[in-house]
Amino acid sequence: MTGAERRRLADADAGAEPWRLWGPYLSERAWGTVREDYSEHGTAWEYFPHDHARSRAYRWNEDGLAGVCDERQTFCFGLGLWNEADPILKERIFGLTGNEGNHGEDAKEYWWYTDSTPTHSWMSWRYHYPQREYPYSELVAVNRQLDRSEPEYELADTGVFADDRYWVVTVDYAKAGPTDLCMVVSVTNRAPEPATLHVLPTLWFRNTWSWGLPGRDDKPEIVAEQVGGRGELRAQHRILGRLMLQGEGEPTVLACDNETNARRLWGYEETPDYPKDGIADHVVHGLPTVNPDRTGTKAALHYVLTVPSGETARIRLRLTHLAAPGGRERPLPSLGAEFDEVMAARRTEADEYFADLVPHGTPEDQAHVVRAAVAGLMWGKQFYHYDVARWLDGDPASPPPPEGRRHGRNSAWRHMTSFDVISMPDPWEYPWYAAWDLAFHCVALARVDPHFAKEQILLLLRDWYLHPNGQIPAYEWAFGDVNPPVHAWAALRVFEIDGGRDYAFLARVMHKLLLNFTWWVNRKDTGGNNLFEGGFLGLDNVGPFDRSASLPVPGVLEQSDGTAWMAMYALNLLEISLVLATHDRMWTDIATKFLEHFAYIANAASHQGLWDDEDGFFYDLLRRTDGREVPLKVRSVVGLLPLCATTTLSSVTLVRLPEIAARLRWFLTNRPEFTEVVGARRISDGGQQQRLLAVVGPEQLRRILSRMLDTEEFLSPYGLRTLSRRHLDKPYTIRLGGHDYTVGYEPAESANGLFGGNSNWRGPIWFPTNYLLIEGIRHYARFFHDDLQVEYPTRSGQKLTLDQIADDLSDRLIALFLPDRHGNRPYLPDHPLLADHPDWKDHLTFPEFFHGDTGAGLGATHQCGWTALVLDLILTRHHPRGLR
C-alpha cells in the first residue's frame, strides 16, 4: 500500500517522525477507577464519584470530552459545553456506577468516534447534547428502582431529545505536523428555534506537582490572552516546553488551577483560590472563581454561540508545540488559508487510506463498518498510569492509605508500573486494559497499524507487567484474576497479518510466553493430569456457580474451557517455534516439547472425564475429594472451545525440519495412544501430506457441530450463542453442599449478580469466542477440504463444506451492523430515535455483546475493542486471497 498516511506510519515506525506522539489518549472516565480509589475497603465507585470529578484533581490520569493529549499526558485538551439549562458544565461523559445501574456501570450519553487514521493525522468525534436540562437525578433514581430483569432506563427514554431539541457537536482534527493539531468544532442547532450554546475548548496540565514526589514539584503555567481577533492559551512546562492553543474570534479567556476544591467536597478551608471547578462555576453560576490575572494550570476559550434553527456555527482552533525547553520558538501557525488546506488534505488522505485498505468490491455498507471500527479502535487508545507500589504506599504529600490496602487488592503486584498508551476495552465502561481483550484488539489493530499491535502484545509481557512468577496481569480490579491465555494466538495472527517477516518479534514474545505457560502448568493443573482449572477465565457467569470463588463442596473443578485454552496455547507455541526453527534450529527442541505437551492435554480432554460420549459434548468436571466425579452438564461455549485447539502440520514443514519429523515418528511409535490427536493424515490438493493436530477428532467434530449449528441450541441469526437455547425450557440445576445452583438461557443482560451484573455469558453472542470458533472451523476445512460436509443448519437437509459454514457464520456477525431489508441495523436498540432518525442511525458503535435472539447490542456500547474484530471478518471475506 502507498499514500500519505502509509508514509506517516512508516516514518513513525522508523522513529523518523513521532506521528503517534499526540492522539486521542485522554480517557472518557477517570473517576470511579481502582487507581483513584484510596478507600479502606476498595469501594472505588463511592470513593471517587462523578459528582467529585469536576472539583477533584485526579492522581493517575485525566478525562474529558473529545479529548487529546500527548503520550505521557503532560497536557490535555478537551471540550466544555453548557446549554444554559444544566446545573453543571458538561466536561465529561456521565453514567451510572456499577452499584447504581440495574445491569452495572452504564454510560448515559450519546457520542460516536466517527473517524481516525492510525497516526491520528485525521480524526473526528460526534456528540448529541440536549438543550433541555440534562436529567442527572432522574437517570439515577429511575434506574435504582429497576431490577436485573428489566431493561435499562436510557437518556433517550427521558424525552430530553423530544422535538429534536439538541445540539450536534462535532470535532474534526487534522495534524499539520506531529505536534501541530488543527481543529474545527462545529455545533448544529436541531431545534425549531434559535438556541445558545457555550463552548469552552480547554487546555490543562495533568497534576503531577501536588503529590510531593522528588523532581516533580515544578508547577507549569498557562497564560490566557486575547490578541488581535483571537484567543490564546500559552502554556509553559519544564519538560514539555512551550505550547499554544489559539482560537479564532474573540472568546473570553478564563483560567484556574487543576487542583482540588476541598472546600466544596469536604468543607476544608485550605483550598486554592481558583480550583479545578473554577471555570465551570464562573460560567454556570457567575462566581468569581477564575483568576483575574488569567494564569493557572487549566484555561479555556469561552465562546457563546447563538445559532438559528438548522444552522451550524464553527470554531477554528490550533494546538501547537512551539518550542522545547530552552529552544527557539517556531513562528505562530495560521488559522487562515493554510489551516483550511491542512484540514482538506488530511480528510482526502484519510479517504484514500481507507479506499486502499478495503478490498475493491466490498459493499459500501460494509466498508462503512470497517472505517467506523477502525475509528473506535483508534479512539480507544488511552494513556494509562498506575504504579502499584506507589498506590499501595501513598504519596509523601498525602495522608497514608488505610493499612488494609497492604494486604488487599493488587497487593501482590507491587512490581507493576504502567505508564503507557494502551488499547482499552471501552473508553468509558472499561477504561483500563484487560489482558485477553487486548489480545483480540491487536488482531484487529494489525490490519491498520501492525507496529502498534506488536508493541501492545509485548507490553504485558514486559518485566514491569508480567509477574515474576510468570502470570500475565488480568485487569486493574484484580491483576491476579486469570484471563484465557490467548497472547500466543494473537502474536501469531499479528505476525501473519503483518506479512510473516518479523521473526524478532515472535522470538521476543516466545521467551516471555515460556514463563507464562510454565505458570499455567504449575498453578492451574492441580492434579498434574493435564486437565486445567483457571476460574471464570473471562466467561464470568457461564456456569451454575462462581468459578473464581471457593467451590460449594471440597474438590477441584477441571474445566473444559481451561483445558481447551491450554491445548490451544500449546499448539500456538508449537506453531511459533516451528516458524522460528526455520531460521534457527535451536527452536526445534521447543517445538517438540509443545507437540508432545499438546498431545498430553488433548488426550486427557477426551479420556479423563471432560468428554461425554453419550451427549457428544465437553463439560466441566467437578472432581470431589471423596472420589466422586460430577460432570456439570451445562451446554455452553465451554464445551465448544475445544474446537479452537486445532491446526495442521504439513509435510513441507517436516521435510524442512527433519528433527521434528523424527521426533514425531518416535512419539507415535512409542506412544500409540496419542495417535488420535496427532496422527490423522490426508493428502492436500497440492499433493502435500497434512497431519491434523486437534483436541476434537473427526467423529467428535460431527457430533459437536450438530449441536453448535442447531438453531434450537447455539446457532442464532447473528452468530453463535454462548449458552444453548435448550436451557430456556430446561435450565440446568445441580445441588451441592445443600444448595441448588441453576443456569438458564438468558439472551440479554443477566439476572444473575455475579461479576456486577454488567456482563452475561448465559446466552448472548460474543465476538471473541465466535471469532475463534470460526477460525477453528477454517483449520478443519484446511485439512478436510470439500470432503467433509455437514448439515447446516442442523435438520435443514442442506449440507455445506466447513469453509462455507465459516463464511456464513462470519456473515451473520457482520449482519449485526448492516441495514436489513427494512433499513434497520439489528444491533441498534428498538427506539425510534436511535434506530430510525437519520441523524442517529448511521453512526456506529460496537457493543460488548449481543442479544442471543434479536442481535440487539448490549453491555458496554462505545467501541468494545474486541467487537472491532468485525473489520477483520469483512476484510477476510472480501480479500482476493482471503487472508485465512
Secondary structure, 3 states (H helix, E strand, C coil): CCCHHHHHHHHHHHCCCCCCCEECCCECCCCCCCCCCCCCCCCHHHHCCHHHHCCCCCCCCCECEEEEEECCCCEEEEEEEECCCCCCCECCCCEECCCCCCCCCEECCCEEEEEECCCCCEEEEEEEEECCCCCHHHHHHHHHHCCCCCCCCCHHHHCCCHHHCEEEEEEEEEEEECCEEEEEEEEEECCCCCEEEEEEEEEEECCCCCCCCCCCCCCCEEEEEEECCEEEEEEEECCCEEEEEEEECCCEEEEECCCCCHHHHHCCCCCCCCCCCHHHHHHHHCCCCCCCCCEECEEEEEEEEEECCCCEEEEEEEEEEEECCCCCCCCCCCCCHHHHHHHHHHHHHHHHHHHHHCCCCCCHHHHHHHHHHHHHHHHCEEEEEEEHHHHHHCCCCCCCCCHHHHHCCCCCCCCCEEEEEEECCECCCECCCCHHHHHHHHHHHCCCCHHHHHHHHHHCCCCCCCCCCCCCCCCCCCCCCCCCCCHHHHHHHHHHHCCCCCHHHHHHHHHHHHHHHHHHHHHCCCCCCCCCCCCCCCCCCCCCCCCCCCCCCCEEEECHHHHHHHHHHHHHHHHHHHHHHCCCHHHHHHHHHHHHHHHHHHHHHHHCCCEECCCCEECEEEEECCCCEEEECCCEHHHHHHHHCEEEEEHHHHHHCHHHHHHHHHHHHHCHHHHHHHCEEEECCCCCEEEEEECCCHHHHHHHHHHHCCCCCCEECCEEECECHHHCCCCEEEEECCEEEEECCCCCCCCCCHHHHCCCCCCCECHHHHHHHHHHHHHHHHHHHHHCEEECCCCCCCEEEHHHHHHHHHHHHHHCCCCCCCCCCCCCCCCHHHHCCCCCCCCCCCCCEECCCCCCEECCCCCCHHHHHHHHHHHHHHCCCCCC
